[in-house]
Amino acid sequence: MINFWQNTSLRSSIEWAYDTNTKDMIQTLVYQREKNNPGTGNVRLGINRLFEPTINFYRETMGIEWLLPVDDKGISKNDDYCYIFNYELNQLDSSEYEVIKKYSNINTMLIMNIKTPDK
């Protein structure tokens, strides 16, 4: 019993620990949209494929119509924002992105593309 209580987490499970901050990331993205460009078209979010089901779930259940459905194809230069693991930042040109928020407990970050072709 002691081992069970010491290793129990009400925030995440071992299998889905990477999704611990996905809801917070969505709320941060909503805040960024309202702060920077409310009502100005759709937002494209590039992601690591692991986050696809959960982000699409929150998108639908929270009624975030301006957020385009995410897919499991990874990130691209056309994405307005990206939610990725920290190590994936090495694959990008850091001069084209601004870090919005880091989630150190799972080593992920939400970044904004400051050089999307539409901007």
N, C-alpha and C positions, 0 to 999 in steps of 0.2 A: 504494500500500500504506500509506503513512504516513497519508494522509487517511482511509482505511478504519479503521485502528486508533485514530486520534484521535476518530473519530465513532461508534465502536461502543460500545454499552451492553449489558452482560450482564443488566441489571436490567429494561429495558423497550425497547419499540420505539416509533418515532415514532407509528405508528397507535394504539397502546394505552398511551401514556404515562400517561393518566388512571387506569389500573388498577395503577400502580406500587405503591400502598400498600393495595390492597384486602385482601390477605391479612392484613396487619398490623392493619387496621381490624377484621377478623373476629376476630382473636385478642384485640384489646382489648375487643371486645364480649363475648366469652366470659369474659374476666377480670371485666368489670363485672357480668355476670350472676352469676358465682360469688361475687363480693364483696358485692353488694347484695341480691340476692333469689334465691338458689339454689332451684330446684325449684318456683317459684311461677307456673306457667302459661307460656303462649306469649309471645314477644316479637315485636312488630311493628316492622320497620325500614323507614322511609321513605327513598327514595333518589332521586337524579337518574337518569333512565332509562338513562344510559350504563352504569351499574354493574350492571344487572339480570342479564345472563348470568353474569358472573363471581361475583357474590355467591351466586346460586343454585347455581353449580358448587361453590363452597367449602362451602356449606350441606349439599349432598348428600355430597360426598366426605369431609368431616370429620364427618359424622353428627350435625349440630347440629339435633336434632329439635325443640327448643323455639323455634327461629327460624322464623317463618312464611315461606313463599315470598314473595319480593319481586316486584313487578311494575313496569311502566314508566309508571305513572300519576302518579308524583311523590310529594310528601309531603302528609300531612294532620295535623290536630290529634289524631287517634287513634293516631298512631305513637308508640311508646315511645322510639325512638331515630331519628336521621336521619343519613345519610351524604351530605353535599352539598358543592358547591363554595362557597367563601367568599362569593362575591357573592350566593348564594341566601339567605344569612342575613338580608339586607335585606327579604326577603319575609315574614319571621316576626316575631312579637312576642318580642323578646329577653328579656323578663321571664319567659317560659314555658320557656326552654331554658337548659341548662348545657352549656358546651363541655367535652367529655371529652378530646379530643385533636385537635390541628391537624397537618396534613401540609403543611408549607410548600413542599416541592419541587413539589407539584402543586396547591396552593391548595385543599385540601379539608379537611373537618373532620367528626368524629363528635360529635354533640350528643345530649343526653338531654332528653326532654320531661319537665319537672317538674310539669306540670299536665295529664296525660292524663285523660280523663273517668273512667277506671277507678281513679284514685288518689285 
